[in-house]
Amino acid sequence: MKKRYVIIGLLASSLASVGQPSNSTYKKKKLSTTSVELVMSYYTQDNEHSAVTGGIGTEDLQVYATQLAMDVRRDSSNAFHFDAGVDVISSASTDNIDFVISSASKVDLRTHINAGYSRRLKDTRTTVGLISGFSIESDFFSVAHGLSLHHVNASQSRELSIALQTYLDDLRWGRLHDGKPEELIYPVELRDTVWFDHYRRSSYSVEFGFYQVINRRMSLGIYPGITYQSGLLSTPFHRVYFNDESLRVENLPGRRLKLPIGIQLNTFLGGRWILRSYYRFYWDNFGINAHTLNLETSLKVTPMFTASTFFRLHEQHGSDYFRPYKDHDPSEVYYTSDYDLSSLTTFKSGVTIRYAPYRRMGRSTFEALEFRYAFYSRSDGLKAHMITLFLGYSFDKKLKE
């Protein structure tokens, strides 16, 4: 099931190599380095605007997530990446979705795996990367592929990048039940009708990156992108109640265009303080436009301890297709009561404590231990908390000559 919950702090992996040697002489290293990173998190939320039950009803949800990532750098030009994770999701509204009815609160499972390879082209400062992976839930299966190009100039003061990504989704139910997809899952009282004659969704995105060191204290990044989606963009188990007391399955257009652009400015304030600021504008053809401002300040308390605080403010103008419970007119072609698509304001704040001793123990290095707490609040009443624990290790192996 494709859940709409806020996941923050999980590990993000990149195919592009950063900070390659600035000289133009290609020279292989005789040392293989493996980095291992483990992320464990707990997320909980509650509200009374569940899209599963038409914009009313509990949104009580808990997610226990674990992710393991490995990066193996064979030499100065070749690197391999692997990550895998499992999310255990407990939702009070799940029984309003599944064919199998059990209790007032039911558990679902999500598993995802990605593998990638990147190579720095010989006698250049350009890196090419490939990545593929999949994600599976009880009624959702997605296959992803990606290609990236990354170039850094000779002085390492400017970086250019482009990333292409494709997601191919199958929204049929049954893979975790009997091992094979069966059919789309609709609300139980609406299963006498075939609401959609297709079950696939495709997403294609292009993301650009431009990073420039302005001076010793300041750097700027600009990140525009474009995403195109087609297929079944409605969630088939979302109910919509109309003002004439009728009930239907959510229906949204079969094509969606998204245009985001982000600007990041990092500033060294002097002493031990760093300010990271980020602004993002978003527009799509569903009628949504949004502004996001994120600020984070970091204080290096000691050479090994860093404390950070952050806050994020998000203002969104909602979709043309959104109406609350029983506010839709039966003559409308497209309709949803999913508050993720409504006009809203959200606020997120939290703190991060990072211990990074980079302590050698034989051929291994204890790199970092990080704790992060975040609080999330939405103007429609949703409240959420998340705790994340990060652990980083690396291992060196001398290669044969």
C-alpha positions as CSV (number, residue, x, y, z in Angstrom):
1,M,0.0,0.0,0.0
2,K,1.4,3.4,-1.0
3,K,1.2,5.2,2.4
4,R,1.2,9.0,2.6
5,Y,3.3,9.5,5.7
6,V,6.2,11.8,6.5
7,I,9.5,10.0,6.5
8,I,12.4,12.3,7.4
9,G,16.0,11.5,8.3
10,L,16.2,8.2,6.3
11,L,19.5,7.6,4.5
12,A,19.8,9.3,1.0
13,S,22.4,7.8,-1.3
14,S,24.1,9.5,-4.2
15,L,25.7,8.0,-7.3
16,A,28.0,10.9,-8.0
17,S,31.5,11.2,-6.5
18,V,32.3,14.5,-4.8
19,G,35.7,16.0,-4.2
20,Q,37.8,14.1,-6.7
21,P,41.5,15.0,-7.0
22,S,41.9,18.3,-8.8
23,N,45.0,17.3,-10.8
24,S,44.5,15.9,-14.3
25,T,46.7,12.8,-13.8
26,Y,44.7,9.6,-13.6
27,K,46.2,7.3,-10.9
28,K,44.6,4.2,-9.4
29,K,44.6,3.7,-5.7
30,K,45.6,0.3,-4.3
31,L,43.1,0.5,-1.4
32,S,39.5,-0.6,-1.3
33,T,37.2,1.2,1.1
34,T,33.8,0.0,2.2
35,S,31.5,2.3,4.0
36,V,28.5,0.8,6.0
37,E,25.7,3.0,7.3
38,L,22.7,1.9,9.3
39,V,19.6,4.0,9.9
40,M,16.8,3.1,12.3
41,S,13.8,5.3,12.8
42,Y,10.4,5.4,14.5
43,Y,7.6,7.6,13.2
44,T,4.2,8.2,14.7
45,Q,1.3,10.5,13.7
46,D,-2.4,11.1,14.4
47,N,-5.2,13.2,13.0
48,E,-8.9,12.8,11.9
49,H,-8.7,13.4,8.1
50,S,-8.0,9.9,6.6
51,A,-8.4,9.8,2.8
52,V,-9.2,6.1,3.1
53,T,-12.5,7.0,4.7
54,G,-13.3,10.0,2.7
55,G,-11.5,12.8,4.5
56,I,-12.7,11.8,8.0
57,G,-11.6,9.2,10.5
58,T,-8.4,8.4,12.2
59,E,-5.0,8.8,10.6
60,D,-3.2,7.0,13.5
61,L,-0.1,5.5,12.1
62,Q,3.3,4.1,13.3
63,V,6.3,3.2,11.1
64,Y,9.3,1.3,12.3
65,A,12.0,1.6,9.6
66,T,15.5,0.1,9.2
67,Q,17.8,0.7,6.3
68,L,21.3,-0.6,5.6
69,A,23.6,1.0,3.0
70,M,27.0,-0.1,1.7
71,D,29.4,1.9,-0.6
72,V,32.4,0.0,-1.9
73,R,35.1,2.2,-3.5
74,R,37.5,-0.1,-5.3
75,D,39.8,2.6,-6.5
76,S,39.8,6.3,-7.4
77,S,37.4,5.6,-10.4
78,N,35.1,2.7,-9.5
79,A,32.4,2.6,-6.8
80,F,29.5,0.3,-6.0
81,H,26.4,1.0,-3.9
82,F,23.8,-1.2,-2.3
83,D,21.0,-0.4,0.1
84,A,18.1,-2.3,1.5
85,G,15.4,-1.5,4.0
86,V,12.2,-2.7,5.7
87,D,9.4,-0.6,7.0
88,V,6.8,-2.1,9.4
89,I,3.6,0.0,9.2
90,S,0.8,-0.1,11.7
91,S,-2.3,1.8,10.7
92,A,-5.7,2.0,12.3
93,S,-7.3,2.6,8.8
94,T,-5.7,-0.4,7.1
95,D,-8.6,-2.7,7.8
96,N,-10.7,-0.3,5.7
97,I,-8.5,-1.2,2.7
98,D,-7.4,-4.9,2.7
99,F,-9.4,-7.9,1.6
100,V,-8.4,-9.7,4.8
101,I,-10.2,-8.2,7.8
102,S,-8.4,-8.8,11.1
103,S,-8.5,-6.2,13.9
104,A,-9.0,-2.5,14.6
105,S,-5.3,-1.9,13.9
106,K,-3.4,-3.9,11.2
107,V,0.2,-4.2,10.2
108,D,1.6,-3.8,6.7
109,L,5.2,-4.3,5.4
110,R,7.3,-2.5,2.8
111,T,10.6,-3.8,1.5
112,H,13.0,-1.9,-0.8
113,I,16.4,-2.7,-2.4
114,N,18.7,-0.6,-4.6
115,A,22.0,-1.3,-6.3
116,G,24.2,1.0,-8.2
117,Y,27.6,1.5,-9.9
118,S,29.5,4.7,-10.6
119,R,32.7,5.3,-12.6
120,R,34.9,8.3,-13.0
121,L,35.8,8.5,-16.7
122,K,39.5,8.2,-17.4
123,D,41.5,11.5,-17.5
124,T,38.4,13.5,-16.7
125,R,36.6,14.9,-13.7
126,T,33.2,13.5,-14.8
127,T,31.5,10.6,-13.1
128,V,28.7,8.4,-14.6
129,G,26.4,6.5,-12.4
130,L,23.7,3.8,-12.8
131,I,21.2,2.6,-10.2
132,S,18.2,0.2,-10.2
133,G,15.9,-1.1,-7.5
134,F,12.5,-2.1,-6.4
135,S,9.9,-1.5,-3.7
136,I,7.1,-3.8,-2.7
137,E,4.1,-3.6,-0.4
138,S,0.9,-5.6,-0.1
139,D,-0.8,-3.6,-2.9
140,F,2.1,-1.7,-4.5
141,F,5.1,-2.8,-6.6
142,S,7.6,-0.4,-8.1
143,V,10.7,-0.8,-10.2
144,A,13.2,2.1,-10.4
145,H,16.1,2.9,-12.8
146,G,18.4,5.9,-12.7
147,L,21.3,7.5,-14.6
148,S,23.5,10.3,-13.4
149,L,26.3,12.5,-14.6
150,H,28.4,14.6,-12.3
151,H,31.3,17.0,-13.2
152,V,33.5,19.0,-11.0
153,N,36.0,21.6,-12.2
154,A,39.7,21.6,-11.7
155,S,39.6,23.8,-8.6
156,Q,36.7,21.8,-7.1
157,S,34.8,25.1,-6.7
158,R,32.0,24.3,-9.2
159,E,29.9,21.2,-9.7
160,L,27.4,20.3,-12.4
161,S,25.1,17.3,-12.3
162,I,22.1,15.8,-14.0
163,A,20.0,12.8,-12.8
164,L,17.4,10.9,-14.8
165,Q,15.0,8.6,-13.0
166,T,12.2,6.3,-14.0
167,Y,9.6,4.6,-11.7
168,L,7.3,1.9,-13.1
169,D,4.5,1.1,-10.6
170,D,1.9,-1.7,-10.4
171,L,-1.0,-0.9,-8.0
172,R,-2.6,-4.4,-7.8
173,W,-3.0,-6.2,-4.5
174,G,-1.9,-9.7,-3.5
175,R,1.9,-10.0,-3.7
176,L,2.4,-10.3,0.0
177,H,-0.7,-12.4,0.4
178,D,-0.3,-15.3,-2.0
179,G,2.8,-14.2,-4.0
180,K,1.1,-12.9,-7.1
181,P,-0.8,-9.7,-8.1
182,E,-4.6,-10.1,-8.3
183,E,-6.5,-7.0,-8.9
184,L,-6.9,-3.4,-7.7
185,I,-8.3,-3.0,-4.2
186,Y,-11.4,-0.8,-3.7
187,P,-13.3,0.2,-0.6
188,V,-15.3,-2.8,0.5
189,E,-18.7,-1.2,-0.2
190,L,-17.7,-0.3,-3.7
191,R,-16.2,-3.6,-4.9
192,D,-19.2,-4.4,-7.1
193,T,-17.9,-2.0,-9.7
194,V,-14.7,-2.0,-11.8
195,W,-13.7,1.7,-11.3
196,F,-10.4,1.5,-13.4
197,D,-9.5,-0.5,-16.4
198,H,-5.7,0.0,-15.8
199,Y,-3.4,-0.6,-12.9
200,R,0.0,0.9,-13.9
201,R,1.6,4.2,-13.2
202,S,4.8,5.6,-14.8
203,S,7.0,8.5,-13.5
204,Y,9.9,10.1,-15.3
205,S,12.0,12.8,-13.8
206,V,15.0,14.9,-14.6
207,E,16.9,16.8,-11.9
208,F,19.7,19.3,-12.6
209,G,22.3,20.6,-10.1
210,F,24.6,23.6,-10.1
211,Y,26.9,24.1,-7.1
212,Q,29.3,27.1,-6.8
213,V,31.7,28.0,-4.0
214,I,31.3,31.8,-3.8
215,N,34.1,32.5,-1.3
216,R,35.6,30.8,1.8
217,R,32.5,31.4,3.8
218,M,29.7,30.9,1.4
219,S,28.4,28.4,-1.3
220,L,25.4,28.3,-3.5
221,G,23.4,25.5,-5.0
222,I,20.5,25.6,-7.6
223,Y,18.5,22.5,-8.2
224,P,15.7,22.7,-10.8
225,G,13.8,19.6,-12.0
226,I,10.8,18.3,-13.9
227,T,8.6,15.2,-13.3
228,Y,6.0,13.7,-15.6
229,Q,3.5,11.0,-14.4
230,S,1.0,9.0,-16.4
231,G,-1.4,6.1,-15.7
232,L,-3.4,5.5,-12.6
233,L,-2.7,8.5,-10.4
234,S,-5.7,8.0,-8.2
235,T,-5.5,5.8,-5.1
236,P,-8.1,3.1,-5.7
237,F,-8.9,2.5,-2.0
238,H,-9.6,6.2,-1.2
239,R,-13.3,7.0,-0.7
240,V,-15.0,10.3,-1.7
241,Y,-18.4,11.3,-0.3
242,F,-20.6,13.7,-2.2
243,N,-23.1,16.3,-1.1
244,D,-26.0,14.2,-2.4
245,E,-24.9,11.3,0.0
246,S,-23.4,9.3,-2.8
247,L,-20.0,7.5,-2.6
248,R,-17.3,6.9,-5.2
249,V,-13.7,6.0,-5.5
250,E,-11.2,8.8,-5.8
251,N,-10.7,9.9,-9.4
252,L,-7.8,12.1,-10.6
253,P,-6.4,13.0,-14.1
254,G,-4.2,10.4,-15.7
255,R,-1.3,12.8,-16.4
256,R,0.6,15.1,-14.0
257,L,3.4,17.5,-14.6
258,K,5.5,18.7,-11.6
259,L,8.0,21.6,-11.7
260,P,10.2,22.1,-8.6
261,I,13.2,24.3,-8.2
262,G,15.4,24.5,-5.1
263,I,18.0,27.1,-4.0
264,Q,20.5,26.3,-1.2
265,L,22.9,28.8,0.5
266,N,25.4,27.6,3.0
267,T,27.2,30.2,5.1
268,F,30.0,29.9,7.6
269,L,29.1,32.5,10.3
270,G,32.4,32.5,12.1
271,G,33.6,30.8,15.2
272,R,31.9,27.3,15.2
273,W,28.6,28.2,13.5
274,I,27.3,27.2,10.1
275,L,23.9,28.3,8.6
276,R,22.3,26.2,5.9
277,S,19.3,27.8,4.2
278,Y,17.1,26.2,1.5
279,Y,14.1,27.5,-0.5
280,R,12.0,25.5,-2.8
281,F,9.2,26.4,-5.2
282,Y,6.8,23.8,-6.5
283,W,4.1,23.9,-9.2
284,D,2.0,21.2,-10.8
285,N,-0.9,21.0,-13.2
286,F,-3.3,19.7,-10.5
287,G,-3.4,23.3,-9.3
288,I,-0.9,22.9,-6.5
289,N,1.8,25.5,-5.9
290,A,3.9,25.6,-2.8
291,H,6.8,27.4,-1.1
292,T,9.2,25.8,1.4
293,L,11.8,27.4,3.6
294,N,14.3,25.3,5.5
295,L,16.9,26.7,7.9
296,E,19.5,24.7,9.9
297,T,22.2,25.9,12.2
298,S,25.1,23.8,13.3
299,L,27.5,24.4,16.2
300,K,30.7,22.4,16.5
301,V,30.8,22.0,20.2
302,T,34.1,20.0,20.1
303,P,36.1,18.5,17.3
304,M,33.9,15.3,17.7
305,F,30.5,16.7,18.8
306,T,28.2,18.8,16.6
307,A,24.7,20.0,17.6
308,S,22.2,21.2,15.0
309,T,18.7,22.7,15.2
310,F,16.5,23.0,12.2
311,F,13.0,24.2,11.2
312,R,11.0,23.9,8.0
313,L,8.0,26.0,7.0
314,H,5.8,24.9,4.1
315,E,2.9,26.8,2.6
316,Q,0.7,25.0,0.0
317,H,-2.1,26.2,-2.2
318,G,-4.3,23.1,-2.7
319,S,-5.4,21.2,-5.8
320,D,-8.4,22.2,-7.9
321,Y,-9.8,18.7,-7.3
322,F,-9.8,18.7,-3.5
323,R,-12.9,19.1,-1.4
324,P,-13.6,18.0,2.2
325,Y,-16.0,15.3,3.3
326,K,-19.4,15.6,1.6
327,D,-18.4,18.8,-0.2
328,H,-18.0,17.5,-3.7
329,D,-20.7,17.9,-6.3
330,P,-21.7,14.8,-8.2
331,S,-21.2,16.6,-11.6
332,E,-17.5,16.9,-11.0
333,V,-15.2,14.8,-13.2
334,Y,-12.2,14.7,-10.9
335,Y,-12.4,14.6,-7.1
336,T,-10.4,13.7,-4.0
337,S,-10.7,14.3,-0.2
338,D,-7.0,13.6,0.4
339,Y,-5.7,16.4,2.6
340,D,-2.2,16.0,1.2
341,L,-3.6,17.8,-1.8
342,S,-5.4,20.5,0.2
343,S,-4.4,24.0,1.0
344,L,-2.3,23.8,4.1
345,T,0.6,25.1,6.2
346,T,3.1,22.7,7.8
347,F,5.9,23.3,10.3
348,K,8.7,20.9,11.2
349,S,11.5,21.5,13.8
350,G,14.0,19.4,15.6
351,V,17.5,18.8,16.8
352,T,20.4,16.6,15.7
353,I,23.3,15.5,17.9
354,R,26.3,14.0,16.0
355,Y,29.4,12.3,17.4
356,A,32.1,11.8,14.8
357,P,35.3,10.5,16.3
358,Y,36.7,8.8,13.1
359,R,38.4,6.4,15.4
360,R,40.6,3.8,13.8
361,M,40.4,0.2,15.1
362,G,42.7,-1.9,13.0
363,R,41.4,-1.6,9.4
364,S,38.0,-0.3,10.5
365,T,37.0,3.2,11.4
366,F,34.1,4.2,13.6
367,E,33.0,7.3,11.7
368,A,29.8,8.7,13.2
369,L,26.9,8.2,15.5
370,E,23.9,10.5,15.1
371,F,20.6,11.1,16.9
372,R,17.8,13.1,15.4
373,Y,14.4,14.1,16.7
374,A,11.8,16.0,14.6
375,F,8.3,17.3,15.3
376,Y,5.8,17.9,12.5
377,S,2.6,19.9,12.6
378,R,0.0,20.5,9.9
379,S,-2.6,23.2,9.8
380,D,-5.5,20.7,9.5
381,G,-4.5,19.2,12.9
382,L,-2.1,16.5,12.1
383,K,0.8,16.0,14.6
384,A,3.8,13.7,14.1
385,H,7.0,12.8,15.9
386,M,10.1,11.0,14.5
387,I,13.2,9.6,16.1
388,T,16.2,8.6,13.9
389,L,19.4,6.9,14.9
390,F,22.3,6.7,12.4
391,L,25.6,4.7,12.7
392,G,28.5,4.9,10.2
393,Y,31.5,2.6,9.8
394,S,34.2,2.1,7.2
395,F,36.6,-0.7,6.4
396,D,39.9,-0.6,4.4
397,K,41.3,-3.5,2.4
398,K,44.7,-3.5,0.6
399,L,44.4,-4.7,-2.9
400,K,46.8,-7.0,-4.6
401,E,49.3,-5.3,-6.9
